[in-house]
Amino acid sequence: MTAPSHTSSYYAASANDKNIRPELTGEVTADVCVIGAGFTGLSTAIHLAESGFKVVVVEASRIGFGASGRNGGQIVHSYSRDMDFITKHYGKQTGDEMGAMAFEGGKIIRRLVKDYNIQCDLKDGGIFAACNSKQLKELEGKKALWESHGHTELEMLTESSIQQYVGTDRYSGGLLDKSGGHFHPLNLVLGEAAAFESLGGVIYEASPVTRVEEGAKAKIHSARGCVTADYVVVAGNAYLNGLIPKLEQKAMPCGTQVITTEPLSEQQQKELLPQDNCVEDCNYLLDYFRLSGDGRLIYGGGVTYGAREPSKIESLIVPKMLKTFPQLKNTRIDYAWTGNFLLTLMRLPQFGRIGTNIYYAQGYSGHGVTSSHLAGRVLSDAIQGQAERYDVFASLPQYPFPGGRAFRVPYTAIGAAYYNLRDKLGI
């Protein structure tokens, strides 16, 4: 069997750990078997291992192969839908309970980095950039909303003051989140894998799960082995590849594209991002960017629905980058890649159980970096009998996309086009 490889990204090229873990063979037993070695799976595995559980992680490809190792590498708090939306649709109690967890994911990341000395170029500070006055007004509302839930490390930026952070005249202002930040995502997830292994955990790579067998003792099967466990956690997110159809019917994989420039001079870096913060704009189809640890600009954006692979990533993203930073016109692009996140109809995460002992968490809808780390803690607590916070997420309704698989892509694309037009018109 040919060893699987990561996508040809800047992250894979600069990964700290290129070792391949063994394939699952024979019969293995564990307290918990986690399917998927991304942020959700490894956060769950670490929290359980820290509590003394025997945990095995089974990965179809490589650690961080999916969104966990391909994303923009930004710590962005809350959920894809914020607490005002949650309160409006599901009540004040649910809004307050989810608000109490909304800023925990970033703290978990920082705790893991510190406790296990993970080298992932972690830096502080993130900016939400407003492209028009309407978006700036909405950011003022976000600041008030987050402060009402106890998050106070926020500062509004005017049209002139944002240029102290971002070297462009594109933005009408912004919101600085001092507790936001950015990092090398693949090196974070690889560091988390090493942390889990240091606790006695075992990871199998190149071991796609072919079947999940329900029962008092659940059993997961791969081509050459199986794991019998008291509990199973399904953490494949957008990369389940047909394993559990009833989970995949509830959400849709969507692609986002990222490019990375050649290394920039120190002068260029200071010109583009003087404070070395990460940035995302407030458009529905948003742009996001930051500097890498070795001084490259990482720039991402756009969405392809249904996980369609675009034929030329650079042609989609370079114009966006040059709209923000026209001074990079003659800058070489060294890497370009795409990766899938999982979109739900309500753009809120889906937590649940299959039977009594198979748990899942998926569908972070573009806010997976922090939400997945939170999910791991919440799932770990639930397996240990403390299910109150898990039940908050599990109580949210999980709707299929209207029209089923055949229509979810065009329906969603039409909706995105509508919101994109609104962004362009500033209405």
C-alpha positions in Angstrom: 0.0 0.0 0.0 1.4 3.4 -1.0 1.8 5.7 2.0 -0.7 8.6 1.9 0.5 12.1 1.7 -0.7 15.6 2.7 -1.9 18.0 0.1 0.8 20.1 -1.5 0.5 23.0 0.9 3.0 25.3 2.5 2.0 23.7 5.8 3.0 20.2 4.6 6.2 21.5 3.2 7.1 23.1 6.5 5.8 20.5 8.9 7.8 19.7 12.0 7.0 16.0 12.0 6.9 14.1 8.7 6.9 10.6 10.4 4.1 8.2 9.4 2.4 6.2 12.1 1.7 2.5 11.5 -1.5 1.1 9.9 -4.1 -0.5 12.0 -3.7 -4.3 11.9 -5.1 -7.1 14.0 -7.5 -6.7 16.9 -7.0 -3.8 19.3 -9.0 -2.9 22.4 -9.5 0.5 24.0 -11.7 2.5 26.3 -12.4 4.9 23.5 -11.7 4.8 19.7 -11.6 8.1 17.9 -12.1 8.2 14.2 -10.1 11.1 12.7 -6.8 12.6 13.7 -7.8 16.3 13.3 -8.5 19.0 15.9 -11.8 17.4 17.1 -10.4 13.9 17.4 -7.1 14.9 19.0 -8.6 17.4 21.4 -11.0 14.6 22.5 -8.2 12.1 22.7 -5.9 14.4 24.8 -8.6 15.3 27.2 -9.6 11.7 27.7 -6.0 10.5 28.0 -5.3 13.2 30.6 -8.1 11.7 32.6 -6.6 8.2 32.4 -8.6 6.6 29.5 -7.0 4.2 27.1 -7.6 5.9 23.7 -6.8 4.8 20.2 -7.1 7.2 17.2 -7.7 5.8 13.7 -7.0 8.1 10.8 -7.8 7.3 7.1 -4.9 9.3 5.7 -2.4 11.4 7.7 -2.6 13.4 11.0 -4.2 16.7 10.1 -4.9 15.6 6.5 -8.3 17.5 6.3 -9.3 20.9 7.4 -7.2 20.8 10.6 -4.0 20.9 8.6 -5.1 23.1 5.7 -7.0 26.0 7.2 -6.1 29.7 7.6 -4.5 29.2 11.0 -6.6 31.8 12.8 -8.0 31.8 16.3 -11.5 33.3 15.8 -13.9 33.0 18.7 -17.6 32.1 18.9 -19.5 30.1 16.3 -20.4 30.7 12.6 -23.7 32.0 14.0 -23.2 34.3 17.0 -25.1 34.3 20.3 -27.7 36.8 19.2 -28.8 34.4 16.5 -28.7 31.5 18.9 -30.8 33.4 21.5 -33.3 34.5 18.9 -33.9 31.0 17.5 -33.4 28.7 20.5 -34.0 30.9 23.5 -32.1 32.9 26.1 -31.0 29.9 28.1 -29.3 28.2 25.1 -27.8 31.5 24.0 -26.3 32.1 27.5 -25.1 28.5 27.8 -23.4 28.6 24.4 -22.1 32.1 25.1 -20.4 30.7 28.2 -18.4 28.3 26.0 -17.9 30.6 23.0 -14.4 31.8 24.0 -13.1 28.6 25.5 -11.7 27.0 22.3 -8.9 29.6 22.0 -7.9 29.0 25.7 -7.7 25.3 25.1 -5.4 25.9 22.2 -3.1 28.1 24.2 -3.2 25.7 27.1 -2.1 22.7 24.9 0.6 24.8 23.3 2.0 25.8 26.7 1.6 22.5 28.5 3.1 20.4 25.7 5.6 22.9 24.3 4.1 22.8 20.8 6.1 24.7 18.2 3.5 26.2 15.9 4.4 29.9 15.5 1.6 31.0 17.8 1.1 34.8 17.8 -1.5 37.0 19.4 -4.0 39.4 17.9 -6.8 39.1 15.3 -8.7 41.7 13.4 -12.2 41.7 11.8 -12.0 44.2 9.0 -15.1 46.1 7.8 -15.4 46.7 4.0 -18.1 49.3 4.4 -19.9 51.4 7.0 -22.7 48.8 7.4 -20.2 46.1 8.4 -18.4 48.5 10.8 -21.8 49.1 12.5 -22.3 45.3 12.8 -18.8 45.0 14.4 -19.9 47.6 17.0 -22.8 45.2 17.7 -20.4 42.2 17.9 -18.2 44.0 20.4 -21.2 44.8 22.6 -22.5 41.2 22.3 -19.2 39.6 23.1 -18.7 41.9 26.1 -22.1 41.0 27.4 -20.8 37.4 27.5 -17.7 38.3 29.4 -15.2 38.8 26.5 -13.6 42.2 27.0 -10.3 42.1 25.1 -11.8 44.1 22.2 -11.1 47.5 20.6 -12.8 49.2 17.8 -10.6 50.5 15.0 -11.5 53.6 12.8 -10.7 53.9 9.1 -7.5 55.6 10.0 -6.4 53.5 13.0 -6.9 50.2 11.2 -4.1 51.2 8.9 -1.7 50.9 11.8 -2.5 47.2 11.6 -3.2 46.5 7.9 -1.4 48.3 5.2 -4.3 48.9 2.8 -6.9 51.6 2.3 -9.6 49.0 1.6 -11.2 48.9 5.0 -13.7 51.3 6.7 -12.5 50.2 10.2 -12.5 47.1 12.2 -12.5 45.2 15.5 -9.3 44.2 17.2 -9.6 41.0 19.3 -6.4 41.0 21.4 -7.2 37.4 22.5 -7.4 36.2 18.8 -4.3 35.0 17.1 -2.7 32.8 14.5 -0.5 29.8 14.1 0.8 27.0 11.8 -2.2 24.7 11.9 -0.5 21.5 10.7 2.2 21.9 13.2 -0.4 22.5 15.9 -2.2 19.3 15.1 1.0 17.4 14.8 2.1 18.8 18.2 -1.2 17.7 19.6 -0.7 14.2 18.2 2.7 14.1 20.0 1.1 15.3 23.2 -1.5 12.5 23.0 1.2 9.9 22.4 3.2 11.2 25.3 0.2 10.3 27.4 0.2 6.7 26.2 -2.2 7.2 23.3 -1.8 5.4 20.0 -2.5 6.7 16.5 -2.9 4.6 13.4 -2.6 6.3 10.0 -3.5 5.1 6.5 -6.4 3.1 8.0 -9.7 4.2 6.5 -12.6 2.9 8.6 -14.9 0.7 6.5 -17.6 0.0 9.0 -18.8 1.0 12.5 -20.5 -1.9 14.3 -22.9 -0.8 17.0 -23.3 -2.6 20.3 -22.6 -2.6 24.0 -19.0 -2.8 22.9 -18.7 -0.8 19.6 -16.3 -2.1 17.0 -14.7 -0.2 14.1 -13.3 -2.1 11.2 -10.5 -1.2 8.7 -9.1 -3.2 5.8 -6.6 -5.0 8.0 -7.7 -4.5 11.6 -10.4 -3.6 14.1 -10.8 -1.8 17.4 -13.2 -2.8 20.1 -14.1 0.0 22.5 -16.6 1.1 25.1 -17.1 4.3 23.2 -16.5 5.6 19.7 -16.1 9.3 18.7 -16.7 10.1 15.0 -14.5 13.1 14.2 -14.2 12.9 10.4 -16.2 16.1 9.7 -16.0 16.8 5.9 -13.9 13.7 5.2 -16.1 10.8 6.3 -16.3 9.6 2.7 -19.5 7.7 3.0 -18.7 6.0 6.3 -21.9 7.1 8.1 -24.5 8.3 5.5 -27.0 9.6 8.1 -24.3 12.0 9.4 -23.3 13.1 5.9 -27.0 13.9 4.9 -27.0 16.6 7.6 -24.3 18.7 6.2 -22.4 19.7 3.0 -18.6 19.7 2.4 -17.4 23.1 1.0 -14.0 24.0 -0.2 -11.9 27.1 0.5 -8.7 28.1 -1.3 -5.4 29.3 0.1 -2.2 30.7 -1.5 1.2 31.4 0.0 3.7 33.9 -1.4 7.4 33.6 -1.5 9.1 34.9 1.7 8.8 38.7 1.9 11.4 41.2 3.1 11.1 42.6 6.6 10.1 45.9 5.1 7.3 44.3 3.1 6.0 42.5 6.1 5.9 45.7 8.2 4.2 47.4 5.3 1.4 44.8 5.0 0.8 43.8 8.6 2.8 46.1 10.9 1.6 44.4 14.2 1.7 40.8 12.8 -2.0 40.3 13.4 -4.2 38.0 11.4 -7.1 39.5 9.5 -10.5 38.4 8.2 -13.0 40.7 6.5 -16.7 40.7 7.2 -18.0 39.7 3.8 -20.2 36.5 3.5 -17.6 35.0 1.2 -14.8 36.4 3.3 -11.0 36.9 2.7 -8.5 36.0 5.4 -4.8 36.5 5.6 -1.8 36.6 7.9 2.0 36.3 7.9 3.7 32.9 8.3 6.5 32.3 10.8 9.0 32.7 8.0 7.5 35.9 6.6 5.3 34.8 3.8 1.8 36.1 3.2 -0.9 33.4 3.5 -4.1 34.5 1.8 -7.3 32.6 1.6 -10.9 33.1 0.5 -13.8 32.0 -1.6 -16.0 29.0 -1.3 -16.7 26.1 -3.7 -19.9 24.2 -2.7 -20.0 20.4 -2.6 -16.2 20.1 -2.2 -15.6 20.8 -5.9 -11.9 21.2 -6.7 -11.2 24.4 -8.6 -9.0 24.0 -11.6 -6.8 27.0 -10.9 -6.6 28.2 -7.3 -4.3 31.1 -8.0 -6.8 32.6 -10.5 -9.4 32.7 -7.7 -7.3 34.1 -4.9 -4.6 36.2 -6.4 -7.1 38.9 -7.6 -8.4 39.1 -4.0 -4.9 39.4 -2.6 -4.0 42.2 -5.1 -7.3 44.1 -4.3 -6.1 44.2 -0.7 -2.3 44.6 -1.4 -1.7 45.8 -5.0 2.0 46.3 -4.1 2.3 42.5 -4.3 1.7 42.5 -8.1 5.1 41.0 -8.9 5.3 38.6 -5.9 5.8 34.9 -6.6 3.2 32.5 -5.4 4.9 29.4 -4.0 2.0 27.3 -2.8 -1.7 27.0 -3.6 -4.2 24.4 -2.2 -7.8 23.8 -1.2 -9.4 22.0 1.7 -13.0 21.2 2.8 -14.9 22.4 5.8 -18.4 21.1 6.6 -21.4 23.5 6.3 -24.7 22.9 8.2 -28.0 24.4 7.2 -28.1 26.6 10.4 -24.4 27.1 10.4 -24.1 25.7 13.9 -22.1 22.7 15.0 -23.9 19.3 15.2 -23.2 17.1 18.2 -25.0 13.8 18.8 -25.1 10.1 19.6 -25.7 7.1 17.5 -27.0 4.4 19.8 -25.7 4.8 23.4 -22.0 4.9 22.9 -21.1 6.4 19.5 -20.6 10.1 19.7 -20.0 12.6 16.9 -19.2 16.3 16.5 -19.2 18.0 13.1 -20.3 20.9 10.9 -18.4 23.9 12.4 -19.3 25.9 9.2 -16.0 27.8 8.9 -15.4 28.3 12.6 -13.7 25.0 13.2 -10.4 25.9 14.7 -11.7 27.0 18.1 -15.0 25.1 18.0 -13.3 21.8 17.4 -11.0 22.2 20.4 -14.0 23.0 22.5 -15.8 20.0 21.1 -13.0 17.7 22.2 -13.3 19.0 25.7 -17.1 18.7 25.7 -17.1 15.2 24.2 -14.5 14.1 26.8 -16.7 15.4 29.6 -19.8 13.6 28.2 -18.0 10.3 28.0 -16.9 10.8 31.6 -20.5 11.3 32.6 -20.6 15.1 32.7 -22.9 15.7 29.8 -24.5 19.1 30.6 -22.5 21.1 28.1 -22.7 18.4 25.5 -26.5 18.4 25.8 -26.6 22.1 25.0 -25.1 21.4 21.6 -27.0 18.1 21.1 -30.3 19.8 21.8 -29.9 22.1 18.7 -32.0 20.8 15.8 -30.1 19.2 12.9 -31.8 19.9 9.6 -31.0 18.3 6.3 -30.5 20.7 3.3 -33.7 21.2 1.4 -34.0 19.1 -1.7 -31.5 16.4 -0.5 -28.1 15.8 -2.0 -29.1 16.7 -5.5 -30.2 20.3 -4.7 -28.1 21.3 -1.7 -25.2 22.6 -3.8 -27.3 24.8 -6.2 -29.5 26.1 -3.4 -26.6 27.0 -1.2 -24.7 28.6 -4.1 -27.7 30.8 -5.0 -27.9 31.9 -1.4 -24.2 32.7 -1.3 -24.5 34.7 -4.5 -27.3 36.7 -2.9 -25.2 37.6 0.2 -22.2 38.3 -1.9 -24.2 40.8 -3.9 -25.3 42.4 -0.7 -21.7 42.7 0.5 -20.7 44.4 -2.8 -23.6 46.8 -2.6 -23.0 47.4 1.1 -26.7 46.8 2.0 
